[in-house]
Amino acid sequence: MNKLEFKRKINSLYILKRIKRIGGANFLDKDKEFDIEDYLCFGQWNDIVKEFDNKFRNNFSESQYNNFKKNIRNVIIRKRRLSNKKLNEDGTRGLYDPKDNSIYVYANNSEERFFIKERLTHELMHMASRKDAHDCGFHYYRKEKGTVINLGKSLNEGMTEYLNAAYISYGYNEPYYNVEKVFASGIEKIVGKDLMRDAYFSGDLLKVVGALSEYTTPKEALNLIFDMDKLCNLYCSCEYDKEYKKIVKKISKIMETKINKQLKNGIIDIGEFEKSKFLDVEMYKKYGFIYTDRKGVVIQEYNDYYKVISEFQNVCLSKDKNTLKFDSDVKILR
């Protein structure tokens, strides 16, 4: 095979992949195991999409992976230039549109690839949670008879980046949706990881509201979601920090109700209760402390202080003001 024939062969294979990816030859996919290589038609983004596929498949359930497989077949990824002026300002770095299953990545050529990758994997997580042209993760948006219903955007962004950082990008300290990540993690601790993620990937926000209602009223559970969304409109306002603390306090109060109920019903013992109260109520409320089951938490004990470590943050606590009612994980006493 000469060079010209070889080039034509490569081009024909590329075109075939494009046809298959957009659904023009679905019969080719029947009885064929899904292979991400058949859909890698994203140019410079191919290696990131391939890595995302591998990590997602290994960290999420089969039904959740099926949702990713369904949407990756016809997703479009486009790059938009990010000016140096905009780079130094807060604003959009990536965008996912569920209506036409398209991703926009805003970047300039001088940015480090790590940061570009982090925002692309965030948008791919949105894509993996797409239910249809209207519903994506926890974000419910409808226009009905002149009325716009827009609910769950804050929780949706927080859950998206929480999962992205913990399982895909490992960008634990990236400055994206930090407040929203705290909210999403706190709510997941209340309703449970399996329910929270099933609801996220099936676009069922009301399932989360229902689970929260076991430990508070349905009205308060729904108001919590509304309050999180309203906080987005207060960004850079003097009221922002005050309202943020109110929401964290509400979430920690619901969590405390849950663990008290679990202790009373014998679901957890006193040791589990004290540890959860410390991490999921007190540390959460005071420091916005979050963690996942992937790495968990390590508490190191020193002569004068404790160091509480998760993948997202480290907090040092003076022994003069803090006493653990359970054993630390590691003692480094000298």
Salt bridges, closest charged atoms under 4 A:
ASP29 OD2 - ARG73 NH1 3.51
GLU37 OE2 - LYS50 NZ 2.58
ASP38 OD2 - LYS32 NZ 2.45
ASP47 OD1 - ARG113 NH2 2.84
GLU51 OE2 - LYS55 NZ 2.76
GLU51 OE1 - LYS117 NZ 2.90
ASP53 OD2 - ARG57 NH1 2.76
GLU89 OE1 - LYS86 NZ 3.94
ASP97 OD1 - LYS99 NZ 3.29
GLU111 OE2 - ARG119 NH2 2.93
ASP135 OD2 - ARG142 NH2 3.14
GLU157 OE1 - HIS122 NE2 3.01
GLU157 OE1 - HIS126 NE2 3.03
GLU161 OE1 - HIS122 ND1 2.73
GLU188 OE1 - ARG197 NE 3.00
ASP227 OD1 - LYS230 NZ 3.58
ASP227 OD2 - LYS250 NZ 2.63
ASP241 OD2 - LYS245 NZ 3.31
GLU243 OE2 - LYS246 NZ 3.46
ASP293 OD2 - LYS193 NZ 2.74
GLU301 OE2 - LYS319 NZ 2.87
ASP329 OD1 - LYS275 NZ 3.94
